[in-house]
Amino acid sequence: MKHESCPRDATAASGTDRSGTDIAFLRARWERVLSATERVSIARLRAADSPRSLPEDPRHVRLLAESEDELPPVIVHRPTMCVIDGRHRLRVADELGRSWIAVRFFDGAESEAFALSVERNTRHGLPLTLSERSVAARRILASHPEWSDGVVASITALATKTVRALRRNAGAEVHHAAVRVGRDGRVRPVDWAAGRMRAAEVIRDDPGASLRTIAREAGISPWTARDVRERLRRGEDPLPSRPPSPRQARDDRPTRPLLHAVPDVLPARTRRGAAHRLDGLMSDPALKYSEPGRLLLRILAANALSAEKRETLVPSVPLHCRHAVYELAIEYAESWRDFALRVKPRD
């Protein structure tokens, strides 16, 4: 059987929207609370609160019944036993006189069960209409105001600007969230200034907090957390004199090249003998015969990343892990920079 794909609205088709694969973090979260396939009695299942205006289409039921392919399992919200995805498949099984059907149970929240239902029905099977997707988007915005317009757009196969207009027109129906979760799963403040001020509070309360901790507490990126910390160190206001452009505020990404993110504390000529210097430290009795010294040597050896090793490791990082590896590398580089400045000999 050939599955139909759900067409996006006109603005999405124009290329202003991204692919639904951008919400991989949400799909991964849903997958973790989906069970393995099991056989379940049809009599135990209930009709779900469907995003469709007409829950069943007789023509689509006939099409599925005539298919010679094995139909995928239906998805059922375990706490309510409501069918999230597969209403037509359930009808086919019932009309064929079967007493059971293949099921995957969803153990997440009921509000996320509805979002999953919408997302599934925009990717396969009988397409949702534009009106149905718009109604579903309004409902998801009400239940999950913290999800960004882009996340809701990816779930409902609408254009981001369409979802933005729905949020704006919803008024009091949609609670105002201080932060939004983007397509990449990262949390960002709606008000860029509030995130920076919160980061400044975290730093003042705990000067030794890592960039990742500051970013998590303030709902900003590690890059922004680092900028706030550097401003405070210089005695400056945590807010820049000019607010970021809408694109910068949305993406929260650095505009400077990565090489400038962690300034060198050593001239290039002194970096060429790193292996020789490490060998010298390894044989130094002051480090070899003390527990802290041995710990330092192990960490230094583990962080000895030659150009050859780096070139081998970079392509081996899976695409879905690259953002996490990227942020960890930046945070570790920042930690090492601070350590280097603290142990640097006085002139």
Steps between C-alpha positions, in 0.01 A plus 500: 500500500631844416469743790395853426709782639343806651547816293613807692317827465600747233751688712670180606523382141676823409807386690465721808456202728738223597461126478326315782823315572605813691299379801715191545526575873122473537474184291779345707312588820182343365685191382634444852144470635373277216485130580594209281224362279252269671161343423205666673128420500306746282225506762738673744572795270318833488469772237738791564440872485595517132639808325268415211163670458365164372676225700458233229496506121322195350701527177829488689376202703423313174842593360675356805282189500592427138872538565708182497769661715517440873377814671719660769391474865264761639623727779294504820523731802536242776341697790179564302516213245415755230634445147743783421595388149330234290125561531443378143718193554298417808176525297647268234593238760152522651326463162721201416369331814828500689491501880850648545732752339871584518559790740783720625414666832585866565572572867533878474268782605157528340580844354809355331293206379291748301813668361637159400168418332519818293865447410436142389199598293696767315770250399302205365156363429200721426619863496358754743343804337640849548205584725557189714870578536426859597253390769755247625772767512282727715435215740871410522591865561253505790631178657870567428560877484868435569543329160627744241304591188748290302437188712123533464543566127701179460238298690206637301666541158416870498733789419670658799350840422154342492551362851639835612181670382285238677689564825466876463126478431432250780530766769429374851439145372877448480699555819807723460811289568823671604705251299447302181630159398632513145511237229847401619369432852682799648322736742522872423345799674227687317650819643873497421572760771329292771722201419816708531388657828418157643844376391661794682311401819621139470861614453486736798353226720749237380810652334641154434195370312575342163371654179266207452350550847456874443342438159260240639392717793447811285356329192772636269781351294848436644629764257272763652588381852867546422441850364309597816777363721769685306301824524468463876872429530570827319256684724254556214123468481388145404282654226675620183447864405299389198251211507567209262325489167182286486694223326779503760250503785317207341803287420712605800811402309843664500589728212876458554699205363547205736877556518440832676260353757789383721793742462850354486706544813811357333675618183486256209873417517465359854219265396718296265682312777189391691584127488854565626374716787241237598772233510701724730208548738432125504847438644493787749510354858299792642205390287564122482503444877193699607136410447400845361807493277413158357143617439631805312729282287215264410280792397779662297573170323131444424476849350804467277316535168739495209405629155487141374267388780281804447461432129402141580249591771314785327330292228422223751261720705139407406288788372251472788787526753685793346321777685566337840865430413537857372368654823705267722818577306439874539430466872806281558714741298375785717577303818852426377547867408408604854731232642783616273463861608505397868820293469674742263833614651505863605713724279 
